[in-house]
Amino acid sequence: MNGDRVLGSDGKTPHATDRKSVMVTGIKAPGIIDSDQYAGFTRESVTYNHPRTRGEQTR
């Protein structure tokens, strides 16, 4: 998540100042920086609903 500490050069201990930054995109929603304030909230919901028409065959 945005702001999480990056591991140091030894791969075990956190770096003193480096932090991760994560960009999250959606299908129609614009990109935002992932943050604690968005935790637990639905940002975008997509429903795929393609009704079959007469004469359309299922493969």
PyMOL Python script that loads the backbone (N, CA, C, O; Angstrom):
from pymol import cmd

cmd.read_pdbstr("""\
ATOM      1  N   MET A   1       0.841  -1.171   0.000  1.00  0.00           N
ATOM      2  CA  MET A   1       0.000   0.000   0.000  1.00  0.00           C
ATOM      3  C   MET A   1       0.889   1.238   0.000  1.00  0.00           C
ATOM      4  O   MET A   1       2.052   1.164   0.397  1.00  0.00           O
ATOM      5  N   ASN A   2       0.373   2.330  -0.424  1.00  0.00           N
ATOM      6  CA  ASN A   2       1.106   3.580  -0.468  1.00  0.00           C
ATOM      7  C   ASN A   2       1.666   3.925   0.911  1.00  0.00           C
ATOM      8  O   ASN A   2       0.941   3.908   1.905  1.00  0.00           O
ATOM      9  N   GLY A   3       2.939   4.233   0.962  1.00  0.00           N
ATOM     10  CA  GLY A   3       3.569   4.617   2.214  1.00  0.00           C
ATOM     11  C   GLY A   3       4.219   3.483   2.964  1.00  0.00           C
ATOM     12  O   GLY A   3       4.901   3.728   3.960  1.00  0.00           O
ATOM     13  N   ASP A   4       4.035   2.235   2.524  1.00  0.00           N
ATOM     14  CA  ASP A   4       4.699   1.106   3.173  1.00  0.00           C
ATOM     15  C   ASP A   4       6.209   1.252   3.008  1.00  0.00           C
ATOM     16  O   ASP A   4       6.688   1.788   2.009  1.00  0.00           O
ATOM     17  N   ARG A   5       6.934   0.777   3.983  1.00  0.00           N
ATOM     18  CA  ARG A   5       8.380   0.892   3.951  1.00  0.00           C
ATOM     19  C   ARG A   5       8.992  -0.116   2.980  1.00  0.00           C
ATOM     20  O   ARG A   5       8.518  -1.246   2.859  1.00  0.00           O
ATOM     21  N   VAL A   6      10.046   0.305   2.294  1.00  0.00           N
ATOM     22  CA  VAL A   6      10.784  -0.531   1.358  1.00  0.00           C
ATOM     23  C   VAL A   6      11.912  -1.211   2.132  1.00  0.00           C
ATOM     24  O   VAL A   6      12.503  -0.607   3.027  1.00  0.00           O
ATOM     25  N   LEU A   7      12.211  -2.466   1.789  1.00  0.00           N
ATOM     26  CA  LEU A   7      13.312  -3.147   2.442  1.00  0.00           C
ATOM     27  C   LEU A   7      14.646  -2.534   2.050  1.00  0.00           C
ATOM     28  O   LEU A   7      14.829  -2.069   0.925  1.00  0.00           O
ATOM     29  N   GLY A   8      15.565  -2.544   2.991  1.00  0.00           N
ATOM     30  CA  GLY A   8      16.904  -2.013   2.751  1.00  0.00           C
ATOM     31  C   GLY A   8      17.728  -2.954   1.892  1.00  0.00           C
ATOM     32  O   GLY A   8      17.224  -3.971   1.416  1.00  0.00           O
ATOM     33  N   SER A   9      18.999  -2.614   1.693  1.00  0.00           N
ATOM     34  CA  SER A   9      19.874  -3.380   0.808  1.00  0.00           C
ATOM     35  C   SER A   9      20.130  -4.806   1.310  1.00  0.00           C
ATOM     36  O   SER A   9      20.473  -5.681   0.515  1.00  0.00           O
ATOM     37  N   ASP A  10      19.969  -5.053   2.618  1.00  0.00           N
ATOM     38  CA  ASP A  10      20.174  -6.413   3.129  1.00  0.00           C
ATOM     39  C   ASP A  10      18.955  -7.303   2.893  1.00  0.00           C
ATOM     40  O   ASP A  10      19.036  -8.514   3.101  1.00  0.00           O
ATOM     41  N   GLY A  11      17.823  -6.729   2.461  1.00  0.00           N
ATOM     42  CA  GLY A  11      16.615  -7.489   2.160  1.00  0.00           C
ATOM     43  C   GLY A  11      15.832  -7.932   3.386  1.00  0.00           C
ATOM     44  O   GLY A  11      14.863  -8.679   3.257  1.00  0.00           O
ATOM     45  N   LYS A  12      16.231  -7.487   4.567  1.00  0.00           N
ATOM     46  CA  LYS A  12      15.563  -7.900   5.796  1.00  0.00           C
ATOM     47  C   LYS A  12      15.010  -6.729   6.601  1.00  0.00           C
ATOM     48  O   LYS A  12      13.887  -6.790   7.102  1.00  0.00           O
ATOM     49  N   THR A  13      15.777  -5.693   6.720  1.00  0.00           N
ATOM     50  CA  THR A  13      15.357  -4.555   7.539  1.00  0.00           C
ATOM     51  C   THR A  13      14.805  -3.446   6.653  1.00  0.00           C
ATOM     52  O   THR A  13      15.270  -3.269   5.527  1.00  0.00           O
ATOM     53  N   PRO A  14      13.816  -2.695   7.145  1.00  0.00           N
ATOM     54  CA  PRO A  14      13.248  -1.593   6.355  1.00  0.00           C
ATOM     55  C   PRO A  14      14.253  -0.473   6.130  1.00  0.00           C
ATOM     56  O   PRO A  14      15.072  -0.173   6.999  1.00  0.00           O
ATOM     57  N   HIS A  15      14.181   0.139   4.955  1.00  0.00           N
ATOM     58  CA  HIS A  15      15.004   1.304   4.645  1.00  0.00           C
ATOM     59  C   HIS A  15      14.543   2.464   5.512  1.00  0.00           C
ATOM     60  O   HIS A  15      13.356   2.576   5.819  1.00  0.00           O
ATOM     61  N   ALA A  16      15.454   3.313   5.901  1.00  0.00           N
ATOM     62  CA  ALA A  16      15.141   4.409   6.830  1.00  0.00           C
ATOM     63  C   ALA A  16      14.150   5.419   6.255  1.00  0.00           C
ATOM     64  O   ALA A  16      13.310   5.937   6.990  1.00  0.00           O
ATOM     65  N   THR A  17      14.233   5.708   4.958  1.00  0.00           N
ATOM     66  CA  THR A  17      13.393   6.777   4.407  1.00  0.00           C
ATOM     67  C   THR A  17      12.549   6.385   3.199  1.00  0.00           C
ATOM     68  O   THR A  17      11.544   7.042   2.925  1.00  0.00           O
ATOM     69  N   ASP A  18      12.927   5.324   2.459  1.00  0.00           N
ATOM     70  CA  ASP A  18      12.205   4.968   1.230  1.00  0.00           C
ATOM     71  C   ASP A  18      10.825   4.394   1.531  1.00  0.00           C
ATOM     72  O   ASP A  18      10.663   3.588   2.448  1.00  0.00           O
ATOM     73  N   ARG A  19       9.822   4.821   0.741  1.00  0.00           N
ATOM     74  CA  ARG A  19       8.450   4.359   0.883  1.00  0.00           C
ATOM     75  C   ARG A  19       7.907   3.957  -0.493  1.00  0.00           C
ATOM     76  O   ARG A  19       8.337   4.487  -1.518  1.00  0.00           O
ATOM     77  N   LYS A  20       6.962   3.018  -0.501  1.00  0.00           N
ATOM     78  CA  LYS A  20       6.319   2.591  -1.743  1.00  0.00           C
ATOM     79  C   LYS A  20       5.224   3.576  -2.129  1.00  0.00           C
ATOM     80  O   LYS A  20       4.604   4.210  -1.276  1.00  0.00           O
ATOM     81  N   SER A  21       5.005   3.689  -3.423  1.00  0.00           N
ATOM     82  CA  SER A  21       3.897   4.484  -3.941  1.00  0.00           C
ATOM     83  C   SER A  21       3.198   3.630  -4.985  1.00  0.00           C
ATOM     84  O   SER A  21       3.839   3.162  -5.927  1.00  0.00           O
ATOM     85  N   VAL A  22       1.892   3.420  -4.836  1.00  0.00           N
ATOM     86  CA  VAL A  22       1.154   2.521  -5.720  1.00  0.00           C
ATOM     87  C   VAL A  22       0.022   3.276  -6.394  1.00  0.00           C
ATOM     88  O   VAL A  22      -0.817   3.880  -5.725  1.00  0.00           O
ATOM     89  N   MET A  23       0.001   3.242  -7.734  1.00  0.00           N
ATOM     90  CA  MET A  23      -1.077   3.841  -8.516  1.00  0.00           C
ATOM     91  C   MET A  23      -2.084   2.754  -8.839  1.00  0.00           C
ATOM     92  O   MET A  23      -1.712   1.684  -9.321  1.00  0.00           O
ATOM     93  N   VAL A  24      -3.362   3.021  -8.578  1.00  0.00           N
ATOM     94  CA  VAL A  24      -4.444   2.070  -8.827  1.00  0.00           C
ATOM     95  C   VAL A  24      -5.324   2.639  -9.932  1.00  0.00           C
ATOM     96  O   VAL A  24      -5.728   3.800  -9.876  1.00  0.00           O
ATOM     97  N   THR A  25      -5.621   1.811 -10.942  1.00  0.00           N
ATOM     98  CA  THR A  25      -6.485   2.259 -12.032  1.00  0.00           C
ATOM     99  C   THR A  25      -7.776   1.448 -12.034  1.00  0.00           C
ATOM    100  O   THR A  25      -7.886   0.428 -11.354  1.00  0.00           O
ATOM    101  N   GLY A  26      -8.732   1.910 -12.796  1.00  0.00           N
ATOM    102  CA  GLY A  26      -9.996   1.208 -12.933  1.00  0.00           C
ATOM    103  C   GLY A  26     -10.372   1.098 -14.393  1.00  0.00           C
ATOM    104  O   GLY A  26      -9.605   1.494 -15.270  1.00  0.00           O
ATOM    105  N   ILE A  27     -11.557   0.559 -14.659  1.00  0.00           N
ATOM    106  CA  ILE A  27     -12.016   0.455 -16.039  1.00  0.00           C
ATOM    107  C   ILE A  27     -12.460   1.827 -16.542  1.00  0.00           C
ATOM    108  O   ILE A  27     -12.055   2.257 -17.621  1.00  0.00           O
ATOM    109  N   LYS A  28     -13.293   2.510 -15.759  1.00  0.00           N
ATOM    110  CA  LYS A  28     -13.723   3.862 -16.116  1.00  0.00           C
ATOM    111  C   LYS A  28     -13.247   4.904 -15.111  1.00  0.00           C
ATOM    112  O   LYS A  28     -13.187   6.093 -15.423  1.00  0.00           O
ATOM    113  N   ALA A  29     -12.912   4.455 -13.910  1.00  0.00           N
ATOM    114  CA  ALA A  29     -12.453   5.374 -12.866  1.00  0.00           C
ATOM    115  C   ALA A  29     -11.018   5.817 -13.174  1.00  0.00           C
ATOM    116  O   ALA A  29     -10.214   5.013 -13.648  1.00  0.00           O
ATOM    117  N   PRO A  30     -10.695   7.068 -12.915  1.00  0.00           N
ATOM    118  CA  PRO A  30      -9.327   7.536 -13.147  1.00  0.00           C
ATOM    119  C   PRO A  30      -8.355   6.923 -12.141  1.00  0.00           C
ATOM    120  O   PRO A  30      -8.767   6.434 -11.089  1.00  0.00           O
ATOM    121  N   GLY A  31      -7.071   6.953 -12.468  1.00  0.00           N
ATOM    122  CA  GLY A  31      -6.052   6.426 -11.571  1.00  0.00           C
ATOM    123  C   GLY A  31      -5.911   7.300 -10.330  1.00  0.00           C
ATOM    124  O   GLY A  31      -6.027   8.524 -10.398  1.00  0.00           O
ATOM    125  N   ILE A  32      -5.654   6.643  -9.183  1.00  0.00           N
ATOM    126  CA  ILE A  32      -5.400   7.359  -7.937  1.00  0.00           C
ATOM    127  C   ILE A  32      -4.271   6.651  -7.200  1.00  0.00           C
ATOM    128  O   ILE A  32      -3.961   5.494  -7.482  1.00  0.00           O
ATOM    129  N   ILE A  33      -3.662   7.356  -6.259  1.00  0.00           N
ATOM    130  CA  ILE A  33      -2.654   6.750  -5.401  1.00  0.00           C
ATOM    131  C   ILE A  33      -3.375   5.974  -4.307  1.00  0.00           C
ATOM    132  O   ILE A  33      -4.239   6.520  -3.621  1.00  0.00           O
ATOM    133  N   ASP A  34      -3.019   4.696  -4.141  1.00  0.00           N
ATOM    134  CA  ASP A  34      -3.615   3.867  -3.099  1.00  0.00           C
ATOM    135  C   ASP A  34      -3.274   4.468  -1.738  1.00  0.00           C
ATOM    136  O   ASP A  34      -2.134   4.868  -1.505  1.00  0.00           O
ATOM    137  N   SER A  35      -4.238   4.532  -0.854  1.00  0.00           N
ATOM    138  CA  SER A  35      -4.039   5.170   0.434  1.00  0.00           C
ATOM    139  C   SER A  35      -4.938   4.542   1.490  1.00  0.00           C
ATOM    140  O   SER A  35      -5.967   3.952   1.161  1.00  0.00           O
ATOM    141  N   ASP A  36      -4.549   4.668   2.772  1.00  0.00           N
ATOM    142  CA  ASP A  36      -5.346   4.124   3.874  1.00  0.00           C
ATOM    143  C   ASP A  36      -6.769   4.673   3.885  1.00  0.00           C
ATOM    144  O   ASP A  36      -7.696   3.982   4.307  1.00  0.00           O
ATOM    145  N   GLN A  37      -6.947   5.900   3.428  1.00  0.00           N
ATOM    146  CA  GLN A  37      -8.285   6.502   3.479  1.00  0.00           C
ATOM    147  C   GLN A  37      -9.281   5.778   2.584  1.00  0.00           C
ATOM    148  O   GLN A  37     -10.489   5.931   2.763  1.00  0.00           O
ATOM    149  N   TYR A  38      -8.795   4.987   1.615  1.00  0.00           N
ATOM    150  CA  TYR A  38      -9.685   4.254   0.714  1.00  0.00           C
ATOM    151  C   TYR A  38      -9.894   2.797   1.151  1.00  0.00           C
ATOM    152  O   TYR A  38     -10.670   2.081   0.520  1.00  0.00           O
ATOM    153  N   ALA A  39      -9.235   2.356   2.192  1.00  0.00           N
ATOM    154  CA  ALA A  39      -9.309   0.959   2.632  1.00  0.00           C
ATOM    155  C   ALA A  39     -10.738   0.572   2.987  1.00  0.00           C
ATOM    156  O   ALA A  39     -11.405   1.270   3.751  1.00  0.00           O
ATOM    157  N   GLY A  40     -11.209  -0.549   2.429  1.00  0.00           N
ATOM    158  CA  GLY A  40     -12.532  -1.063   2.747  1.00  0.00           C
ATOM    159  C   GLY A  40     -13.667  -0.490   1.927  1.00  0.00           C
ATOM    160  O   GLY A  40     -14.815  -0.894   2.111  1.00  0.00           O
ATOM    161  N   PHE A  41     -13.386   0.436   1.031  1.00  0.00           N
ATOM    162  CA  PHE A  41     -14.436   1.046   0.213  1.00  0.00           C
ATOM    163  C   PHE A  41     -14.410   0.496  -1.202  1.00  0.00           C
ATOM    164  O   PHE A  41     -13.341   0.222  -1.746  1.00  0.00           O
ATOM    165  N   THR A  42     -15.589   0.334  -1.800  1.00  0.00           N
ATOM    166  CA  THR A  42     -15.683  -0.054  -3.201  1.00  0.00           C
ATOM    167  C   THR A  42     -15.487   1.185  -4.044  1.00  0.00           C
ATOM    168  O   THR A  42     -16.225   2.160  -3.903  1.00  0.00           O
ATOM    169  N   ARG A  43     -14.505   1.157  -4.913  1.00  0.00           N
ATOM    170  CA  ARG A  43     -14.209   2.316  -5.749  1.00  0.00           C
ATOM    171  C   ARG A  43     -14.937   2.240  -7.081  1.00  0.00           C
ATOM    172  O   ARG A  43     -15.403   3.252  -7.606  1.00  0.00           O
ATOM    173  N   GLU A  44     -15.029   1.040  -7.617  1.00  0.00           N
ATOM    174  CA  GLU A  44     -15.670   0.859  -8.917  1.00  0.00           C
ATOM    175  C   GLU A  44     -16.295  -0.525  -8.956  1.00  0.00           C
ATOM    176  O   GLU A  44     -15.697  -1.493  -8.488  1.00  0.00           O
ATOM    177  N   SER A  45     -17.471  -0.619  -9.500  1.00  0.00           N
ATOM    178  CA  SER A  45     -18.163  -1.886  -9.640  1.00  0.00           C
ATOM    179  C   SER A  45     -18.543  -2.059 -11.103  1.00  0.00           C
ATOM    180  O   SER A  45     -19.041  -1.129 -11.737  1.00  0.00           O
ATOM    181  N   VAL A  46     -18.309  -3.240 -11.632  1.00  0.00           N
ATOM    182  CA  VAL A  46     -18.602  -3.517 -13.043  1.00  0.00           C
ATOM    183  C   VAL A  46     -19.530  -4.719 -13.114  1.00  0.00           C
ATOM    184  O   VAL A  46     -19.287  -5.739 -12.468  1.00  0.00           O
ATOM    185  N   THR A  47     -20.594  -4.598 -13.900  1.00  0.00           N
ATOM    186  CA  THR A  47     -21.517  -5.700 -14.124  1.00  0.00           C
ATOM    187  C   THR A  47     -21.500  -6.034 -15.611  1.00  0.00           C
ATOM    188  O   THR A  47     -21.736  -5.173 -16.458  1.00  0.00           O
ATOM    189  N   TYR A  48     -21.221  -7.287 -15.908  1.00  0.00           N
ATOM    190  CA  TYR A  48     -21.245  -7.747 -17.290  1.00  0.00           C
ATOM    191  C   TYR A  48     -22.584  -8.424 -17.516  1.00  0.00           C
ATOM    192  O   TYR A  48     -22.858  -9.471 -16.928  1.00  0.00           O
ATOM    193  N   ASN A  49     -23.416  -7.840 -18.358  1.00  0.00           N
ATOM    194  CA  ASN A  49     -24.749  -8.356 -18.592  1.00  0.00           C
ATOM    195  C   ASN A  49     -25.024  -8.292 -20.084  1.00  0.00           C
ATOM    196  O   ASN A  49     -25.450  -7.261 -20.605  1.00  0.00           O
ATOM    197  N   HIS A  50     -24.779  -9.394 -20.762  1.00  0.00           N
ATOM    198  CA  HIS A  50     -24.992  -9.451 -22.204  1.00  0.00           C
ATOM    199  C   HIS A  50     -26.113 -10.438 -22.483  1.00  0.00           C
ATOM    200  O   HIS A  50     -25.873 -11.643 -22.553  1.00  0.00           O
ATOM    201  N   PRO A  51     -27.327  -9.943 -22.641  1.00  0.00           N
ATOM    202  CA  PRO A  51     -28.443 -10.857 -22.902  1.00  0.00           C
ATOM    203  C   PRO A  51     -28.332 -11.469 -24.299  1.00  0.00           C
ATOM    204  O   PRO A  51     -27.963 -10.800 -25.264  1.00  0.00           O
ATOM    205  N   ARG A  52     -28.657 -12.739 -24.376  1.00  0.00           N
ATOM    206  CA  ARG A  52     -28.664 -13.395 -25.679  1.00  0.00           C
ATOM    207  C   ARG A  52     -29.874 -12.926 -26.477  1.00  0.00           C
ATOM    208  O   ARG A  52     -30.955 -12.693 -25.936  1.00  0.00           O
ATOM    209  N   THR A  53     -29.656 -12.797 -27.773  1.00  0.00           N
ATOM    210  CA  THR A  53     -30.764 -12.423 -28.662  1.00  0.00           C
ATOM    211  C   THR A  53     -31.228 -13.665 -29.407  1.00  0.00           C
ATOM    212  O   THR A  53     -30.549 -14.692 -29.409  1.00  0.00           O
ATOM    213  N   ARG A  54     -32.375 -13.563 -30.028  1.00  0.00           N
ATOM    214  CA  ARG A  54     -32.933 -14.693 -30.772  1.00  0.00           C
ATOM    215  C   ARG A  54     -31.962 -15.091 -31.892  1.00  0.00           C
ATOM    216  O   ARG A  54     -31.438 -14.240 -32.611  1.00  0.00           O
ATOM    217  N   GLY A  55     -31.739 -16.381 -32.017  1.00  0.00           N
ATOM    218  CA  GLY A  55     -30.887 -16.878 -33.091  1.00  0.00           C
ATOM    219  C   GLY A  55     -29.411 -16.936 -32.697  1.00  0.00           C
ATOM    220  O   GLY A  55     -28.612 -17.536 -33.416  1.00  0.00           O
ATOM    221  N   GLU A  56     -29.036 -16.334 -31.587  1.00  0.00           N
ATOM    222  CA  GLU A  56     -27.648 -16.389 -31.159  1.00  0.00           C
ATOM    223  C   GLU A  56     -27.359 -17.751 -30.562  1.00  0.00           C
ATOM    224  O   GLU A  56     -28.125 -18.235 -29.729  1.00  0.00           O
ATOM    225  N   GLN A  57     -26.289 -18.363 -30.965  1.00  0.00           N
ATOM    226  CA  GLN A  57     -25.940 -19.700 -30.495  1.00  0.00           C
ATOM    227  C   GLN A  57     -24.875 -19.636 -29.430  1.00  0.00           C
ATOM    228  O   GLN A  57     -24.000 -18.770 -29.454  1.00  0.00           O
ATOM    229  N   THR A  58     -24.958 -20.578 -28.478  1.00  0.00           N
ATOM    230  CA  THR A  58     -23.947 -20.692 -27.447  1.00  0.00           C
ATOM    231  C   THR A  58     -22.887 -21.655 -27.927  1.00  0.00           C
ATOM    232  O   THR A  58     -23.208 -22.715 -28.464  1.00  0.00           O
ATOM    233  N   ARG A  59     -21.635 -21.303 -27.741  1.00  0.00           N
ATOM    234  CA  ARG A  59     -20.555 -22.188 -28.185  1.00  0.00           C
ATOM    235  C   ARG A  59     -20.055 -23.014 -27.044  1.00  0.00           C
ATOM    236  O   ARG A  59     -19.144 -23.822 -27.219  1.00  0.00           O
TER     237      ARG A  59
END
""", "prot")
cmd.dss("prot")
cmd.show_as("cartoon", "prot")
cmd.util.cbc("prot")
cmd.orient("prot")
